Amino acid sequence: MFSSTAVVDGEPARQPIDEDDPTRPRNPYGETKLVLEHALRWYEAAGGVRSIGLRSFDAADASERCDERHEPETHLVPLVLQVAAGRRERVTIHGGDYPTRDGTCLRDYVHVVDLAAAHALALRALADGASRAVDNLGCGGDGYSVREVVETAERVTGRPITVEVGPRRPGDPAVLVASSSRIRRTLGWSPKHDDLTAIIDSAWQFMRGGR
């Protein structure tokens, strides 16, 4: 099983993104993920190695036992909650002039528990002998903007979150929203935690020791 990424899509020509849409990664991370997707198909042709690739969109939240922790931290939800918790002074919005409803990037946030469920279904499919190319893992809809994540976190925590708008990051697409109809249809996967307020609230409760 290969954990790929929506970043392989680059700046998509349409939304939501389908697995068969053209892939145009705009940064090294997406390029290397796409190379490995191709390599896995050749491994199967050459040696019968079965595989499945899962293109996850923006993972967020916490499970009952684990939350997001990176060093340095780069993910938006833990960053804004760290500001609310007083662990950092501000969060930087990378670009406020994108062609979106509020000028900030739109992303498709997926609960980590839903991602885990998709991986379990995919493993069972592989165990049954099925080999698959790639499946998108996202909630779809219109996505959520960076500013909407910040505003939701302020409502959930009841605390102000200081932001500063910085320059765009090279390679950041304006919108990444998934069509996950393939895995819904073929493996019966469906996200059960697709509400942004609930996602941020459970991450906040974990951060405060409430889990």
N, C-alpha and C positions, 0 to 999 in steps of 0.2 A: 504494500500500500504506500502510495506516494502522496505526501501533503504538498500540493501545489498552491497556487495563489491566483486571485483575480487580477493581479498586476500583470499577468501575461497578456491581458487584453489591451493594455495601453490606453489610448484615447478611443473608446469604442465609437463606432459609427451610429449605433442605436442603443436604446435602453428599453427594457432590461436586456442584459447580455446573455446570449445563448452560447452553448458550448461550441457550436459549429461556426460562430462568427469569426472573422479574421483576427488573428493574434498579432499585436504590434507592441511588444513591451518597450517601455521608454526608459528603463533603468536596468543596471546589471542584475539586480535581484530577480526581476521578471524574466530577463533573458535567460539566466541560468536555470530557472524553474522550467521554462519552455524547452530548453535543450534536453533536460532530463525526462520530460514527458515524451519527447521523440525517442530518446534512447531506450526507454522502457518498451516501446512498441517494437523496436528492432531486437531487443533482447528476446521478446516472445517469438518473433519470426525466426531468430537464429537458434534459440535453445529451449523454447517452450516455457519460458518463465512467465507465469501469469501475473497480471498487475491491475491495479486500478488507481487512477489519479483523482484526487478530490481538490477542486479549486475553491478554497475557502475565501469568503469575503471577510469583513472585519469582525474577528472574534472579540467578544466582550463579556464582562460580568465575572462571577465566581461560582464555583460549585460548592457543595457542602463542605469540602475539605481544602480547596485550593482557590487562590485568586491570582491575578496577574501581577507578576513581579519581574521586572527586567532591570538590568544595570548597565548602561543608563536606561531609564524609562523613556519609551518613545510613543506608547499607545495613548490615544486621546482620553478615554474614560478614566484610567487610573491617574493620568496627569491632572485632569480637572478636579478629581476627588482629593488628590494630594493638596491642591490649593485650598479647597474647602476645609481640609483637616489642619491647615496651617503648616504643612510640611514643605511647601514651596510658595514663593511670593506671587507668581503669576503663571499663566499658560500662554504660549505663543500660538496664534492662528497663522498658519503659513499661507498667506495670500487671501485678500479680501475682495478681489476683483474678478473672480471666476464668473462665467456665464450661467449662474445658478440663481435660485430665488432670493438668496441673501448675499451672494458674492463669495460664499465659502464652499469648500468641497462637499459633495454629497456622497455618503457611504451607506452600505448595507450592513448593519450590525447584527451579528448572529450570536446567540447565547452559547457559551462553551458546552453546556449540557446537551444542547441540540446538535452541536458538532460531534460530540462524543457518540451520540446515538447514531448519527450517520456513519461514523467510522465502524461501529459495531455491525450495522447492516451490511456495509461493504465487505467486511471481513467474512461474514457468513456467506455472502455471494461468492467470494473467492474460494472459500472452503468447499462450496458446492460445485466448483469447477468453472465458474464463469469468469471471463476476463473482460475488462471494460476499459475504455479509453479514459475519458475524464467526465466528472460530474460537477456541476456548480453547487455550492452550498451557500445559500443566502435566503433571506426572508422576502425579497422582492419589494413590491410597493414602490413608493417614491423615494425611499431612502431618507436619511436624516443628515442635515448639514452640521458643520462644526459648531456654528453658533447655536443651533437647536440642541446639540448635546450639552453645551455650556449652560444654556437657559434651563434645560431639564434638570441638570445637576444642581443648579441654584434652588429650584423648587423642591427637589428631593431632600437636600441637605439643610435648607433654610439659611444658607450662608452665601454671602457675595463671593463671586469668583472673578478675580482680576485677570483681564486678558490684554494682550498687546498684539497688534497685527504686524507681522513681519513679511518679508518677501516670499514669493512662491518658492517651493522646493522643486528643483529640476526633476521632471519625470512624473509629477503628481497629476493624474487625470482629474478633470473637473467632477465627473460623475462615475461611480462604479456601483451598479445595482444589478443583482442577479436574476436571471430566470432559472429556477431550479426545478422546472417541470419534469426534466428527464428522470432525476432520482426520485422525485415524488411518484412518478408513474411506474417506474421499473422496480424500485425497492420499497416503496410505501413510506418514504421518509417525509415528515412534515414538521417544521419548527413549532414548538409549543410555547416558546418564550420570546415572542417577537415584538413586545411592547417596550419602547425605549425607557419609559419611566420605571417599569418593573426591573429591567436590566440594570439600570443605574442604582436603583434602590437596593437591590440585593448585593451589588458590589460595595455600596456604602455601608451596609450593615456588616458585611464581612470585615471591611477595613476598620470599623469601630469595635470589632470583637463580638458582634452580635450573632455570629454563627459558630 
